[in-house]
Amino acid sequence: MWRMKSTTIIPIVVSVNGLIAKSFDQHLKKLSLNSWIKDPIQKAVILETARIVRRFLSLQP
């Protein structure tokens, strides 16, 4: 379909508290992304986690 000979799976995992793997920089280089993208990714994960927690705590029994 896309005339690709092979594919590589690159894991991009960020925990709910924003922790990233030591190999994260290497994976970003394989994707041709600069390391400046780490901060916005971590920020987005932390903000979304905070939003989920706020919504959970505001539930009425």
N, C-alpha and C positions, 0 to 999 in steps of 0.2 A: 504494500500500500504506500509506504513512505520510502521504499527502497533502502531500508536500513539493514545493515549486516549484523549488528549486535546492539544490545542495550545494556546499560549499567544502572543498577538500582542504587541510589545514594540516599541513605537515611538522614532526614532532617528532623530531629526529635528535640523538643524543648519541654521541660517539665513544667508543672503548673506554677512553680515558684520562680521560673525563669532560668533554671540551670540548664547549661548546654554541655554536650560532650567535649572532651579534649580534641577530638578529631573534627570538630565543627568547621574550623578554619580550612582544613584540607578539603572537606566536602564542598565548601563554598568556592574554593579555587577550581575544583573540577567542574563546577557549574558556571565558571567565569563570572562569579559575583565577588565584589570586594567585601572586605571584612566590616565595612561601615554598616552593613545591613543587619549585623548582629543586634545592635542596640534597638532599632525599631521592632525587630522580631520579639526580643525579650520584653519590651515595653507593651506590645500588643497582647502577649500572653498574660502578663501580670494584670493588665487592665481588664481583660476578659475574665480572668479568675476572680478578681474583685467584684465584677458585675454579677457573676454567678452567686458568689457568697452573699452579696447584698440582697439579691432577689430571694435567696433561700431564707435569710434571716427575717425578711419582711413578711413571710407567710404567716397568716393568722391560723391558730389551731381550730 
